[in-house]
Amino acid sequence: MGALRFIWPAYDAAYPERDYTLLMLCVRLVAFAVNVVATSTVAVFIGRDLRLAWVAGFSILAFSIPPHYYPGYVWYEYPPWYHYTWLFSIVPLAALSGRAASRLSRHGLP
């Protein structure tokens, strides 16, 4: 999220206290979603196997659960809907983007 701090002064000002607006939280979720989609897409393109999208999704989820779920990390810094939206969207995003990447790799780009 360093890029957001660099290009968005209000985000940078809100960062130290995690005093984000609704728009800032949504932009964070979109940025993370783009990362999930990119990771699973690249995994499927390189590995030529749709299951790699699932592996990518569950790997990202496994690394995301501890800081989001356990109190003392970031649980209290963000509203609950933010955590649930992020955690429950990782695997479906990975699977859907992996399926799209698999179809593109089989049939070629339009």
Secondary structure, 3 states (H helix, E strand, C coil): CHHHHHHCHHHHHHCCCCCCCHHHHHHHHHHHHHHHHHHHHHHHHHHCCCHHHHHHHHHHHHHHHHHHHCCCCCHHHCCHHHHHHHHHHHHHHHHHHHHHHHHHHHHCCC
